[in-house]
Each structure stands twice: as C-alpha cells, then as structure tokens.
Amino acid sequence: MKVVYDQEVGVLRIVFNNAEIEESDEGKPGVILDYDSDGNIVGLEVIESSKRIEDPRALDYAAKG
C-alpha cells in the first residue's frame, strides 16, 4: 500500500496494489474509487483533500492482529 499527497493540486491518493485500473467511479463527491478488471478496489483519491481532511500531510498508521 502506498499513500501519496500532491500538495500542488490537493489530491490524496491511496494505492492498495499495482493492478491496472480498469474503471474509476466517483462514489461520493470528491472521492474517486479505482477498480481492476475483477471489480476489486485498487485505489482511491480524495480531491481537494485539504478541505475534507484536517491535515492530509499527517499520517497515523496502525496494524492490528
């Protein structure tokens, strides 16, 4: 998994795997989900993330289990 924040355009992108994106869908305004050819989510983008997330540059990571 990879998290990328592009401060110039204000987009936060989370990539779950490197599968080729077959289709993208704006599930909610400003949130785009990317799918592979099997319909699995491979990534998501938050457009204008600084307006939707308190600090898109801050990242807390926790693994459970």
PyMOL Python script that loads the backbone (N, CA, C, O; Angstrom):
from pymol import cmd

cmd.read_pdbstr("""\
ATOM      1  N   MET A   1       0.853  -1.170   0.000  1.00  0.00           N
ATOM      2  CA  MET A   1       0.000   0.000   0.000  1.00  0.00           C
ATOM      3  C   MET A   1       0.899   1.232   0.000  1.00  0.00           C
ATOM      4  O   MET A   1       1.958   1.257   0.626  1.00  0.00           O
ATOM      5  N   LYS A   2       0.442   2.250  -0.721  1.00  0.00           N
ATOM      6  CA  LYS A   2       1.200   3.488  -0.807  1.00  0.00           C
ATOM      7  C   LYS A   2       0.235   4.659  -0.659  1.00  0.00           C
ATOM      8  O   LYS A   2      -0.867   4.643  -1.208  1.00  0.00           O
ATOM      9  N   VAL A   3       0.663   5.677   0.089  1.00  0.00           N
ATOM     10  CA  VAL A   3      -0.127   6.892   0.270  1.00  0.00           C
ATOM     11  C   VAL A   3       0.671   8.053  -0.309  1.00  0.00           C
ATOM     12  O   VAL A   3       1.835   8.251   0.038  1.00  0.00           O
ATOM     13  N   VAL A   4       0.037   8.821  -1.193  1.00  0.00           N
ATOM     14  CA  VAL A   4       0.699   9.953  -1.838  1.00  0.00           C
ATOM     15  C   VAL A   4      -0.191  11.182  -1.684  1.00  0.00           C
ATOM     16  O   VAL A   4      -1.388  11.138  -1.970  1.00  0.00           O
ATOM     17  N   TYR A   5       0.411  12.280  -1.225  1.00  0.00           N
ATOM     18  CA  TYR A   5      -0.316  13.546  -1.153  1.00  0.00           C
ATOM     19  C   TYR A   5       0.360  14.533  -2.091  1.00  0.00           C
ATOM     20  O   TYR A   5       1.541  14.839  -1.922  1.00  0.00           O
ATOM     21  N   ASP A   6      -0.366  15.030  -3.067  1.00  0.00           N
ATOM     22  CA  ASP A   6       0.141  16.026  -4.008  1.00  0.00           C
ATOM     23  C   ASP A   6      -0.361  17.387  -3.550  1.00  0.00           C
ATOM     24  O   ASP A   6      -1.504  17.764  -3.807  1.00  0.00           O
ATOM     25  N   GLN A   7       0.505  18.111  -2.872  1.00  0.00           N
ATOM     26  CA  GLN A   7       0.118  19.390  -2.283  1.00  0.00           C
ATOM     27  C   GLN A   7      -0.221  20.430  -3.348  1.00  0.00           C
ATOM     28  O   GLN A   7      -1.057  21.303  -3.111  1.00  0.00           O
ATOM     29  N   GLU A   8       0.414  20.351  -4.514  1.00  0.00           N
ATOM     30  CA  GLU A   8       0.159  21.336  -5.571  1.00  0.00           C
ATOM     31  C   GLU A   8      -1.281  21.307  -6.055  1.00  0.00           C
ATOM     32  O   GLU A   8      -1.865  22.357  -6.325  1.00  0.00           O
ATOM     33  N   VAL A   9      -1.861  20.117  -6.167  1.00  0.00           N
ATOM     34  CA  VAL A   9      -3.240  20.001  -6.652  1.00  0.00           C
ATOM     35  C   VAL A   9      -4.217  19.596  -5.554  1.00  0.00           C
ATOM     36  O   VAL A   9      -5.425  19.547  -5.787  1.00  0.00           O
ATOM     37  N   GLY A  10      -3.701  19.302  -4.347  1.00  0.00           N
ATOM     38  CA  GLY A  10      -4.559  18.986  -3.212  1.00  0.00           C
ATOM     39  C   GLY A  10      -5.217  17.623  -3.279  1.00  0.00           C
ATOM     40  O   GLY A  10      -6.324  17.440  -2.772  1.00  0.00           O
ATOM     41  N   VAL A  11      -4.539  16.653  -3.907  1.00  0.00           N
ATOM     42  CA  VAL A  11      -5.115  15.309  -4.048  1.00  0.00           C
ATOM     43  C   VAL A  11      -4.373  14.324  -3.150  1.00  0.00           C
ATOM     44  O   VAL A  11      -3.145  14.249  -3.173  1.00  0.00           O
ATOM     45  N   LEU A  12      -5.130  13.577  -2.368  1.00  0.00           N
ATOM     46  CA  LEU A  12      -4.597  12.490  -1.553  1.00  0.00           C
ATOM     47  C   LEU A  12      -4.955  11.191  -2.249  1.00  0.00           C
ATOM     48  O   LEU A  12      -6.126  10.947  -2.539  1.00  0.00           O
ATOM     49  N   ARG A  13      -3.962  10.354  -2.522  1.00  0.00           N
ATOM     50  CA  ARG A  13      -4.188   9.090  -3.224  1.00  0.00           C
ATOM     51  C   ARG A  13      -3.656   7.949  -2.389  1.00  0.00           C
ATOM     52  O   ARG A  13      -2.529   7.996  -1.896  1.00  0.00           O
ATOM     53  N   ILE A  14      -4.480   6.914  -2.231  1.00  0.00           N
ATOM     54  CA  ILE A  14      -4.082   5.688  -1.551  1.00  0.00           C
ATOM     55  C   ILE A  14      -4.146   4.567  -2.577  1.00  0.00           C
ATOM     56  O   ILE A  14      -5.192   4.314  -3.174  1.00  0.00           O
ATOM     57  N   VAL A  15      -3.015   3.898  -2.774  1.00  0.00           N
ATOM     58  CA  VAL A  15      -2.920   2.801  -3.737  1.00  0.00           C
ATOM     59  C   VAL A  15      -2.803   1.506  -2.942  1.00  0.00           C
ATOM     60  O   VAL A  15      -1.863   1.333  -2.167  1.00  0.00           O
ATOM     61  N   PHE A  16      -3.755   0.599  -3.134  1.00  0.00           N
ATOM     62  CA  PHE A  16      -3.761  -0.660  -2.398  1.00  0.00           C
ATOM     63  C   PHE A  16      -2.904  -1.726  -3.062  1.00  0.00           C
ATOM     64  O   PHE A  16      -2.290  -2.545  -2.377  1.00  0.00           O
ATOM     65  N   ASN A  17      -2.857  -1.722  -4.385  1.00  0.00           N
ATOM     66  CA  ASN A  17      -1.975  -2.632  -5.117  1.00  0.00           C
ATOM     67  C   ASN A  17      -1.699  -2.046  -6.494  1.00  0.00           C
ATOM     68  O   ASN A  17      -2.282  -1.030  -6.873  1.00  0.00           O
ATOM     69  N   ASN A  18      -0.815  -2.687  -7.236  1.00  0.00           N
ATOM     70  CA  ASN A  18      -0.380  -2.141  -8.524  1.00  0.00           C
ATOM     71  C   ASN A  18      -1.152  -2.688  -9.713  1.00  0.00           C
ATOM     72  O   ASN A  18      -0.676  -2.608 -10.845  1.00  0.00           O
ATOM     73  N   ALA A  19      -2.325  -3.240  -9.478  1.00  0.00           N
ATOM     74  CA  ALA A  19      -3.137  -3.755 -10.581  1.00  0.00           C
ATOM     75  C   ALA A  19      -3.531  -2.604 -11.508  1.00  0.00           C
ATOM     76  O   ALA A  19      -3.672  -1.460 -11.078  1.00  0.00           O
ATOM     77  N   GLU A  20      -3.702  -2.930 -12.768  1.00  0.00           N
ATOM     78  CA  GLU A  20      -4.103  -1.924 -13.747  1.00  0.00           C
ATOM     79  C   GLU A  20      -5.525  -1.449 -13.454  1.00  0.00           C
ATOM     80  O   GLU A  20      -6.411  -2.255 -13.169  1.00  0.00           O
ATOM     81  N   ILE A  21      -5.734  -0.148 -13.526  1.00  0.00           N
ATOM     82  CA  ILE A  21      -7.054   0.428 -13.279  1.00  0.00           C
ATOM     83  C   ILE A  21      -7.913   0.231 -14.521  1.00  0.00           C
ATOM     84  O   ILE A  21      -7.573   0.684 -15.614  1.00  0.00           O
ATOM     85  N   GLU A  22      -9.023  -0.450 -14.327  1.00  0.00           N
ATOM     86  CA  GLU A  22      -9.955  -0.720 -15.423  1.00  0.00           C
ATOM     87  C   GLU A  22     -11.069   0.324 -15.469  1.00  0.00           C
ATOM     88  O   GLU A  22     -11.546   0.697 -16.541  1.00  0.00           O
ATOM     89  N   GLU A  23     -11.476   0.790 -14.277  1.00  0.00           N
ATOM     90  CA  GLU A  23     -12.612   1.708 -14.189  1.00  0.00           C
ATOM     91  C   GLU A  23     -12.461   2.572 -12.950  1.00  0.00           C
ATOM     92  O   GLU A  23     -11.907   2.129 -11.945  1.00  0.00           O
ATOM     93  N   SER A  24     -12.948   3.795 -13.015  1.00  0.00           N
ATOM     94  CA  SER A  24     -12.971   4.707 -11.874  1.00  0.00           C
ATOM     95  C   SER A  24     -14.387   5.218 -11.694  1.00  0.00           C
ATOM     96  O   SER A  24     -15.128   5.399 -12.661  1.00  0.00           O
ATOM     97  N   ASP A  25     -14.753   5.449 -10.434  1.00  0.00           N
ATOM     98  CA  ASP A  25     -16.112   5.884 -10.130  1.00  0.00           C
ATOM     99  C   ASP A  25     -16.059   6.881  -8.986  1.00  0.00           C
ATOM    100  O   ASP A  25     -15.392   6.639  -7.979  1.00  0.00           O
ATOM    101  N   GLU A  26     -16.754   7.996  -9.133  1.00  0.00           N
ATOM    102  CA  GLU A  26     -16.836   8.978  -8.055  1.00  0.00           C
ATOM    103  C   GLU A  26     -17.990   8.562  -7.149  1.00  0.00           C
ATOM    104  O   GLU A  26     -19.138   8.952  -7.362  1.00  0.00           O
ATOM    105  N   GLY A  27     -17.659   7.752  -6.119  1.00  0.00           N
ATOM    106  CA  GLY A  27     -18.664   7.212  -5.211  1.00  0.00           C
ATOM    107  C   GLY A  27     -19.406   8.303  -4.456  1.00  0.00           C
ATOM    108  O   GLY A  27     -20.632   8.268  -4.344  1.00  0.00           O
ATOM    109  N   LYS A  28     -18.677   9.249  -3.950  1.00  0.00           N
ATOM    110  CA  LYS A  28     -19.210  10.438  -3.281  1.00  0.00           C
ATOM    111  C   LYS A  28     -18.518  11.635  -3.928  1.00  0.00           C
ATOM    112  O   LYS A  28     -17.434  11.476  -4.490  1.00  0.00           O
ATOM    113  N   PRO A  29     -19.103  12.811  -3.866  1.00  0.00           N
ATOM    114  CA  PRO A  29     -18.437  13.971  -4.460  1.00  0.00           C
ATOM    115  C   PRO A  29     -17.025  14.156  -3.893  1.00  0.00           C
ATOM    116  O   PRO A  29     -16.842  14.272  -2.682  1.00  0.00           O
ATOM    117  N   GLY A  30     -16.040  14.181  -4.784  1.00  0.00           N
ATOM    118  CA  GLY A  30     -14.658  14.392  -4.370  1.00  0.00           C
ATOM    119  C   GLY A  30     -13.907  13.148  -3.958  1.00  0.00           C
ATOM    120  O   GLY A  30     -12.736  13.236  -3.589  1.00  0.00           O
ATOM    121  N   VAL A  31     -14.550  11.979  -4.010  1.00  0.00           N
ATOM    122  CA  VAL A  31     -13.884  10.720  -3.652  1.00  0.00           C
ATOM    123  C   VAL A  31     -14.008   9.768  -4.837  1.00  0.00           C
ATOM    124  O   VAL A  31     -15.107   9.351  -5.203  1.00  0.00           O
ATOM    125  N   ILE A  32     -12.876   9.436  -5.424  1.00  0.00           N
ATOM    126  CA  ILE A  32     -12.858   8.582  -6.612  1.00  0.00           C
ATOM    127  C   ILE A  32     -12.277   7.221  -6.250  1.00  0.00           C
ATOM    128  O   ILE A  32     -11.185   7.134  -5.688  1.00  0.00           O
ATOM    129  N   LEU A  33     -13.008   6.165  -6.572  1.00  0.00           N
ATOM    130  CA  LEU A  33     -12.552   4.799  -6.349  1.00  0.00           C
ATOM    131  C   LEU A  33     -12.086   4.215  -7.671  1.00  0.00           C
ATOM    132  O   LEU A  33     -12.752   4.366  -8.695  1.00  0.00           O
ATOM    133  N   ASP A  34     -10.934   3.544  -7.645  1.00  0.00           N
ATOM    134  CA  ASP A  34     -10.382   2.895  -8.832  1.00  0.00           C
ATOM    135  C   ASP A  34     -10.521   1.388  -8.686  1.00  0.00           C
ATOM    136  O   ASP A  34     -10.247   0.835  -7.621  1.00  0.00           O
ATOM    137  N   TYR A  35     -10.951   0.718  -9.766  1.00  0.00           N
ATOM    138  CA  TYR A  35     -11.210  -0.724  -9.752  1.00  0.00           C
ATOM    139  C   TYR A  35     -10.365  -1.432 -10.803  1.00  0.00           C
ATOM    140  O   TYR A  35     -10.044  -0.859 -11.844  1.00  0.00           O
ATOM    141  N   ASP A  36     -10.004  -2.696 -10.516  1.00  0.00           N
ATOM    142  CA  ASP A  36      -9.326  -3.515 -11.517  1.00  0.00           C
ATOM    143  C   ASP A  36     -10.363  -4.234 -12.372  1.00  0.00           C
ATOM    144  O   ASP A  36     -11.562  -4.005 -12.211  1.00  0.00           O
ATOM    145  N   SER A  37      -9.920  -5.090 -13.271  1.00  0.00           N
ATOM    146  CA  SER A  37     -10.837  -5.765 -14.200  1.00  0.00           C
ATOM    147  C   SER A  37     -11.764  -6.757 -13.506  1.00  0.00           C
ATOM    148  O   SER A  37     -12.777  -7.157 -14.081  1.00  0.00           O
ATOM    149  N   ASP A  38     -11.430  -7.164 -12.265  1.00  0.00           N
ATOM    150  CA  ASP A  38     -12.294  -8.067 -11.500  1.00  0.00           C
ATOM    151  C   ASP A  38     -13.255  -7.321 -10.583  1.00  0.00           C
ATOM    152  O   ASP A  38     -14.034  -7.946  -9.863  1.00  0.00           O
ATOM    153  N   GLY A  39     -13.206  -5.991 -10.602  1.00  0.00           N
ATOM    154  CA  GLY A  39     -14.095  -5.197  -9.763  1.00  0.00           C
ATOM    155  C   GLY A  39     -13.563  -4.935  -8.366  1.00  0.00           C
ATOM    156  O   GLY A  39     -14.289  -4.420  -7.516  1.00  0.00           O
ATOM    157  N   ASN A  40     -12.298  -5.284  -8.112  1.00  0.00           N
ATOM    158  CA  ASN A  40     -11.684  -5.037  -6.810  1.00  0.00           C
ATOM    159  C   ASN A  40     -11.172  -3.599  -6.739  1.00  0.00           C
ATOM    160  O   ASN A  40     -10.669  -3.066  -7.728  1.00  0.00           O
ATOM    161  N   ILE A  41     -11.299  -2.974  -5.569  1.00  0.00           N
ATOM    162  CA  ILE A  41     -10.786  -1.621  -5.381  1.00  0.00           C
ATOM    163  C   ILE A  41      -9.262  -1.688  -5.320  1.00  0.00           C
ATOM    164  O   ILE A  41      -8.700  -2.426  -4.511  1.00  0.00           O
ATOM    165  N   VAL A  42      -8.598  -0.918  -6.174  1.00  0.00           N
ATOM    166  CA  VAL A  42      -7.139  -0.887  -6.182  1.00  0.00           C
ATOM    167  C   VAL A  42      -6.590   0.442  -5.666  1.00  0.00           C
ATOM    168  O   VAL A  42      -5.398   0.552  -5.378  1.00  0.00           O
ATOM    169  N   GLY A  43      -7.454   1.450  -5.550  1.00  0.00           N
ATOM    170  CA  GLY A  43      -7.007   2.731  -5.040  1.00  0.00           C
ATOM    171  C   GLY A  43      -8.158   3.694  -4.870  1.00  0.00           C
ATOM    172  O   GLY A  43      -9.274   3.462  -5.337  1.00  0.00           O
ATOM    173  N   LEU A  44      -7.852   4.789  -4.186  1.00  0.00           N
ATOM    174  CA  LEU A  44      -8.845   5.850  -4.049  1.00  0.00           C
ATOM    175  C   LEU A  44      -8.146   7.192  -4.038  1.00  0.00           C
ATOM    176  O   LEU A  44      -6.984   7.305  -3.646  1.00  0.00           O
ATOM    177  N   GLU A  45      -8.865   8.198  -4.470  1.00  0.00           N
ATOM    178  CA  GLU A  45      -8.362   9.565  -4.478  1.00  0.00           C
ATOM    179  C   GLU A  45      -9.355  10.463  -3.757  1.00  0.00           C
ATOM    180  O   GLU A  45     -10.568  10.322  -3.911  1.00  0.00           O
ATOM    181  N   VAL A  46      -8.823  11.383  -2.973  1.00  0.00           N
ATOM    182  CA  VAL A  46      -9.650  12.398  -2.332  1.00  0.00           C
ATOM    183  C   VAL A  46      -9.259  13.732  -2.965  1.00  0.00           C
ATOM    184  O   VAL A  46      -8.147  14.225  -2.776  1.00  0.00           O
ATOM    185  N   ILE A  47     -10.192  14.301  -3.716  1.00  0.00           N
ATOM    186  CA  ILE A  47      -9.964  15.566  -4.407  1.00  0.00           C
ATOM    187  C   ILE A  47     -10.186  16.713  -3.423  1.00  0.00           C
ATOM    188  O   ILE A  47     -11.071  16.641  -2.570  1.00  0.00           O
ATOM    189  N   GLU A  48      -9.383  17.771  -3.542  1.00  0.00           N
ATOM    190  CA  GLU A  48      -9.431  18.906  -2.604  1.00  0.00           C
ATOM    191  C   GLU A  48      -9.369  18.389  -1.169  1.00  0.00           C
ATOM    192  O   GLU A  48     -10.168  18.777  -0.316  1.00  0.00           O
ATOM    193  N   SER A  49      -8.412  17.515  -0.926  1.00  0.00           N
ATOM    194  CA  SER A  49      -8.333  16.830   0.368  1.00  0.00           C
ATOM    195  C   SER A  49      -8.125  17.784   1.538  1.00  0.00           C
ATOM    196  O   SER A  49      -8.563  17.486   2.649  1.00  0.00           O
ATOM    197  N   SER A  50      -7.470  18.919   1.322  1.00  0.00           N
ATOM    198  CA  SER A  50      -7.260  19.853   2.426  1.00  0.00           C
ATOM    199  C   SER A  50      -8.569  20.442   2.930  1.00  0.00           C
ATOM    200  O   SER A  50      -8.626  20.941   4.054  1.00  0.00           O
ATOM    201  N   LYS A  51      -9.631  20.391   2.112  1.00  0.00           N
ATOM    202  CA  LYS A  51     -10.949  20.861   2.542  1.00  0.00           C
ATOM    203  C   LYS A  51     -11.739  19.752   3.232  1.00  0.00           C
ATOM    204  O   LYS A  51     -12.722  20.034   3.918  1.00  0.00           O
ATOM    205  N   ARG A  52     -11.325  18.490   3.061  1.00  0.00           N
ATOM    206  CA  ARG A  52     -12.081  17.352   3.574  1.00  0.00           C
ATOM    207  C   ARG A  52     -11.394  16.645   4.743  1.00  0.00           C
ATOM    208  O   ARG A  52     -12.040  15.953   5.530  1.00  0.00           O
ATOM    209  N   ILE A  53     -10.069  16.829   4.845  1.00  0.00           N
ATOM    210  CA  ILE A  53      -9.275  16.144   5.860  1.00  0.00           C
ATOM    211  C   ILE A  53      -8.528  17.204   6.655  1.00  0.00           C
ATOM    212  O   ILE A  53      -7.998  18.157   6.084  1.00  0.00           O
ATOM    213  N   GLU A  54      -8.486  17.036   7.978  1.00  0.00           N
ATOM    214  CA  GLU A  54      -7.872  18.052   8.830  1.00  0.00           C
ATOM    215  C   GLU A  54      -6.447  18.391   8.388  1.00  0.00           C
ATOM    216  O   GLU A  54      -6.134  19.566   8.191  1.00  0.00           O
ATOM    217  N   ASP A  55      -5.584  17.399   8.229  1.00  0.00           N
ATOM    218  CA  ASP A  55      -4.221  17.620   7.748  1.00  0.00           C
ATOM    219  C   ASP A  55      -3.832  16.449   6.857  1.00  0.00           C
ATOM    220  O   ASP A  55      -3.374  15.422   7.358  1.00  0.00           O
ATOM    221  N   PRO A  56      -4.005  16.584   5.539  1.00  0.00           N
ATOM    222  CA  PRO A  56      -3.729  15.468   4.640  1.00  0.00           C
ATOM    223  C   PRO A  56      -2.259  15.063   4.604  1.00  0.00           C
ATOM    224  O   PRO A  56      -1.932  14.008   4.061  1.00  0.00           O
ATOM    225  N   ARG A  57      -1.365  15.874   5.168  1.00  0.00           N
ATOM    226  CA  ARG A  57       0.058  15.518   5.204  1.00  0.00           C
ATOM    227  C   ARG A  57       0.389  14.651   6.403  1.00  0.00           C
ATOM    228  O   ARG A  57       1.441  14.012   6.427  1.00  0.00           O
ATOM    229  N   ALA A  58      -0.490  14.615   7.404  1.00  0.00           N
ATOM    230  CA  ALA A  58      -0.256  13.807   8.603  1.00  0.00           C
ATOM    231  C   ALA A  58      -0.779  12.397   8.368  1.00  0.00           C
ATOM    232  O   ALA A  58      -1.847  12.208   7.785  1.00  0.00           O
ATOM    233  N   LEU A  59      -0.021  11.416   8.825  1.00  0.00           N
ATOM    234  CA  LEU A  59      -0.419  10.031   8.617  1.00  0.00           C
ATOM    235  C   LEU A  59      -0.167   9.238   9.886  1.00  0.00           C
ATOM    236  O   LEU A  59       0.961   9.178  10.375  1.00  0.00           O
ATOM    237  N   ASP A  60      -1.205   8.636  10.412  1.00  0.00           N
ATOM    238  CA  ASP A  60      -1.081   7.692  11.517  1.00  0.00           C
ATOM    239  C   ASP A  60      -1.342   6.318  10.946  1.00  0.00           C
ATOM    240  O   ASP A  60      -2.342   6.101  10.262  1.00  0.00           O
ATOM    241  N   TYR A  61      -0.454   5.398  11.223  1.00  0.00           N
ATOM    242  CA  TYR A  61      -0.584   4.046  10.689  1.00  0.00           C
ATOM    243  C   TYR A  61      -0.619   3.072  11.849  1.00  0.00           C
ATOM    244  O   TYR A  61       0.227   3.129  12.741  1.00  0.00           O
ATOM    245  N   ALA A  62      -1.593   2.181  11.838  1.00  0.00           N
ATOM    246  CA  ALA A  62      -1.693   1.162  12.882  1.00  0.00           C
ATOM    247  C   ALA A  62      -2.052  -0.166  12.235  1.00  0.00           C
ATOM    248  O   ALA A  62      -2.985  -0.246  11.437  1.00  0.00           O
ATOM    249  N   ALA A  63      -1.310  -1.197  12.583  1.00  0.00           N
ATOM    250  CA  ALA A  63      -1.601  -2.549  12.101  1.00  0.00           C
ATOM    251  C   ALA A  63      -2.119  -3.360  13.275  1.00  0.00           C
ATOM    252  O   ALA A  63      -1.482  -3.424  14.326  1.00  0.00           O
ATOM    253  N   LYS A  64      -3.274  -3.974  13.092  1.00  0.00           N
ATOM    254  CA  LYS A  64      -3.862  -4.783  14.163  1.00  0.00           C
ATOM    255  C   LYS A  64      -3.790  -6.247  13.782  1.00  0.00           C
ATOM    256  O   LYS A  64      -3.827  -6.607  12.605  1.00  0.00           O
ATOM    257  N   GLY A  65      -3.686  -7.073  14.788  1.00  0.00           N
ATOM    258  CA  GLY A  65      -3.716  -8.503  14.528  1.00  0.00           C
ATOM    259  C   GLY A  65      -2.449  -9.102  14.812  1.00  0.00           C
ATOM    260  O   GLY A  65      -2.288 -10.312  14.650  1.00  0.00           O
TER     261      GLY A  65
END
""", "prot")
cmd.dss("prot")
cmd.show_as("cartoon", "prot")
cmd.util.cbc("prot")
cmd.orient("prot")
